[in-house]
Each structure stands twice: as structure tokens, then as C-alpha cells.
Amino acid sequence: FFQERLRYMLLLLLLLHGTNSFYVPGVAPINFHRNDPVEIKAVKLTSSRTQLPYEYYSLPFCQPSKITYKAENLGEVLRGDRIVNTPFQVSMNVEKKCEVLCNFPNKPVTLTVEQSKLIAERIREDYYVHLIADNLPVATRLEFYSNREEEEKKKEKDVQFEHGYRLGFMDGNKFYLHNHLSFILYYHREDVEESQEHTYRVVRFEVIPQSIKLEDLKADEKSMCTLPEATGSAPQEIDPTKENQLLFTYSVHWEESDIKWASRWDTYLTMSDVQIHWFSIINSVVVVFFLSGILSMIIIRTLRKDIANYNKEDDIEDTMEESGWKLVHGDVFRPPQYPMILSSLLGSGIQLFCMILIVIFVAMLGMLSPSSRGALMTTACFLFMFMGVFGGFFAGRLYRTLKGHRWKKGAFCTAMLYPGVVFGICFVLNCFIWGKHSSGAVPFPTMVALLCMWFGISLPLVYLGYYFGFRKQPYDNPVRTNQIPRQIPEQRWYMNKFVGILMAGILPFGAMFIELFFIFSAIWENQFYYLFGFLFLVFIILVVSCSQISIVMVYFQLCAEDYRWWWRTFLVSGGSAFYVLIYAVFYFVNKLDIVEFIPSLLYFGYTALMVLSFWLLTGTIGFYAAYMFVRKIYAAVK
């Protein structure tokens, strides 16, 4: 069985190289015959104004006789998806003109004042409803004329898709509910032998939501209804001050399509600005390599000169006064304050680095595509737990090098410090989401499961890694440390920590700035993020630029005869996190129209977590680059 799986994976990798479209492991196409039921399920309601997802039946929609929820993976639960069945009866390639949804043939649904108030509030907050058919999310087609030349305008419309459909709309101070849904499903007819019956696959799922007044929907005893002419109908108003009567109706239309099953997700992922993307990536690659080339040249030439001078001076038996970074050779490897906390933070940074690298790489191969819902979150969580081994190993070895000897306490600190902060912030935010009865709140059992993973998988693995790291030979420093620390001269204003952070953060932030915009849109505006190839490139650029900036900063610091570089390098290399924070504030003010307190709190709470993680990641990359650099240059001096 295992060999089969392995063979399948290898085949898949080969296929990936050969084709642009691919099947995701575990998601096989479903073939339908004519008249087969195509189940339509509801996922959740979302709004980019409140950032609080709700489950479908939190509003008084029509319910089936028995409500069943799909068993969900960790990622889906954390995202707030609650996939549930709906009463829509859809059969493959069977048209429906107009049908009443709720059980009664033509008796209208009566909404109480409470329910009407709730619906009106959700419409005001700009909520979208998300449904899926055959695991394909519903989309609303938006046609608009692109800003081309006037003559072309008449011919060509630009089509873009919006995820889900709007719950309703407002006109002045009145609320209107979309109570009629026209589903348009596209199928691809599979090639079969002549004797066999045709099989079909669902390749696109669109909806046109309409608001039609109760009087205009003429329903009969058989649950059939007739839609009014498009021009003459009035929309269905929801008055939040009184009871409202309405009918929920739907129609189904099938169309044949040339889209193959394998590329059916493309419509959801067509972002209008792939060109911008390529342009920005090439731009940042060129800038980073140009800058890094210059930096490397300068540093290497200066160092060669320095080392040649220092080694020449030795021949003239110290006649000249020593200057620059050679002066601090007796103090440069003096252990810093709080070595345990430093090594713990760096351990968490290594853990994050390994997790992010693997997740982006696997996603780039197309194994975490949006069609396997929640796969990305689940993978990230489990990987972070398992990468505890590496985090512990590096932390333990560094702690030993810094003359630490309480390894058990150090391991505990590594396993608890960063995850503890993350869990604490998430728990507080979760309490607020619970208070709002949103499906975005992590349920108690999941919370317990996450705690079990943390204490059952991550903690023991960190201890294991730490034990081996601590037992291993410490990093060998090329020069001995003096007994008495030397005095540090007065530093210039630009050697200030904060100035360093501002200077060091610009280059890495500039390299990944555009990608950040797309990631923010994916998180806060319910877009799909799928450009993992780009992301991998950007990640490599980020690693290169962080390392270089950190080397330059540590070189300047040692030339200024300040040997307290351990903590400072870690802080300064994470400087781009400060810019990410500023960018997040800018994005909040300019791009999102969040007004209420709890959504704002959620935004800034999660942003704080992102900034903290980003600081750990970039700080760790910078620290290890600087440490290798310092060991190299002092080893080169006699």
C-alpha cells in the first residue's frame, strides 16, 4: 500500500512538471449521470466589514428535514467553515424554471420581528453567503466595461467573479433580501464508449441572486412559481420593525462547457493583475540582487583590506595602534545577557523558518490548492509542532555555546515562550468572537485538541531536540574571550538601535511589499491566495536580503568597537517587521471599511501575531548570517 502511495506521488510529481492543470491528491473527480442528485451545501456567511463568519443557519433560511454537518479538518474549523446540507434539490442536467424552497407548497415564510432585525443587520454589514456544489464554491459574475477605447467598449466586457453572493442590498434606509436564487451550473461531458451512458462533471457554479416581492412570485399548489418580467417586479423589502412575509425560491439552469475538470478552479483564481505581479517580482529581484551585489563587493573589499592590514601589522610587532573590529577580538564572543531567552526565541525562529519553507514549497507543487479546504492551515499547524525537534536542537546548541547550563529550563522556555504568547492572544480574541456567537470562534474541543498537540507533540519534540543540541559540541569560536570586558567608546547617533531597525528594515520589506498586499487581501477580504510560486521566490529574496543587511549592520557595529552584537543583531534584523506593522495600519485605514470595535480588535490582534512571527523569522535569519560572518572574519585574522 505504501509503495503504491509512493508510486502515485512520484507519478503526480511527473504530471505536475508536464501539465499546468493537476489533480490534488485525495480530491478525485465525481462523475454524474443525467438525473443524479448534485448536492448543494452551505459553507458560511462572511463579511470583510466585520471579519466575523457565521454559520448558514444562524439566519432563518429554509432548512432540510434533517440538518447534517460535514466532519471537518482542523484548518476548516479554524477558518470558521461549517459545511452543512441545504434543501435545494438539484439534479444533473435537469432544468428547473422556478420552485419554492420551503416545505409548504405556496404558504409564505413569516419572519418574526427578531429575525427581520437580524437579517436587516446582516444586510447592512454587507454579508455574503457561500455555497458549494461538488466542492466548487458559488460565484457571482460581475461584468464591467474595462477602461479601453470607446469603440471596443461596445464589443468587450470584462468578466470577474465575486466569491459567494450578497445576502441583500440597501436602497436609502430600506433593506432588501435576495430571496430568489438562479443557479447556473456548467457541466463538462466526458468521452465514453458508444454503448455507455454519458457521464458529466460539474465545472462551474454561478448564481444570480434576485430580490422579488411576495405578490410578484405566483406560486401554485405544486410548489412551482412563475417569475415576473424583469422590468415590472418590485424587490422584497425586509422591514426590521415588523413581521415580514416572503417566499424563498430558486431556479436551476445547466450549460455545457469546454472547461476540463482539472482546470475548473481557474475562474476562481483569475486575478486581473498577474502582470503586475510578474513585474513587481522581477523588479524586486533586480533591486535586491543589485543592492546585494554592491554590498557584497564593498564588504569583501573592505574586509580583504582590513585582514591584510591586521596580518601585516602582526609582522611589525604591534608598532601601530590597533583599530577597528580587530580591537574587540577579546570580547566579541562574550556571552550576552539573558542567553536562555535569546536561544529560546531563536529556536522558535528556526521552527517557524522550517515550517514556512516546507509549507510554501509543498503548496508551490500544488498539493495545498484551495480545492482541499483548510489543508494549508492544517499542514502549517502540524508542521509547526513537528519542527519542534529542529527548533530545540538549534536552541540547545546555541545555549551551550553561550555558557548556559540549565538545559531543562531552557528547553521548557523554548517550547512555551512563543507558542504561549500566540495561544494567549488567540484565546483572548476567541473569547470576543464567542461573545458574538460567530462560527469563527474555535470550539472548545478543538481548543483542547490544539493544547494536546502542543503538550503531546511539540513539547516532547522540543525537549528531544534540545537534549541532543545541548550534548553536541558547542560552536567553536575562533578567538578566546578576555577576563575583563573592555570599555565601549561613546557611540554616534546613527548607531542607535532604533535607527538601525529603520535602516535595516527597508530592503527586505521593499522586496516583499507587493506580495504582502495579496496576502492581506486573501486573509481579510476572502480572496483565494494561490500564487505560491511567486511566494517561494519572494521568500528566497527575503532570506538573502535579511542576511546581507544583518552582516552589514554587524560589521559597522564592530568597527565602532561595540561588541554587544548578539541581541542587537536579532532586533535589528527583524526591522522589516516594524514596516509590516506600519503597512498593516495603512491597509486598515485605506483598504478596509471596518468600523466596529470587535472587528478592529481582531484585525490588530491577528496583525500583532503576524508581526511577532515575522520578527522572529527575519531576526533568526539575520542572527545566524551575522554569527557565521563574525566567526569567519575573526578566524581570518592571525
Disulfide bonds with the S-S distance in Angstrom:
Cys62-Cys102 1.82
Cys98-Cys225 1.82
